[in-house]
Amino acid sequence: MDIGTIHSIWTIVLFVSFLGVVWWAFGKSRKARFEEDANLVFADEKQTPRKGQGETKE
């Protein structure tokens, strides 16, 4: 087995691995989990009332 064959096999292995990661990341069954994880940064922020929502003038 020469170096060209080894490089070809390695390229195929890496390409298949890349396709696996893409399939995993963009699979429909994981969309809800990723959307929930994306919103975790905002979970501990204080909610400020918007104009007309809960404000009272006295």
Buried (B, 14 or more C-beta within 10 A) or exposed (E): EEEEEEEEEEEEEEEEEEEEEEEEEEEEEEEEEEEEEEEEEEEEEEEEEEEEEEEEEE
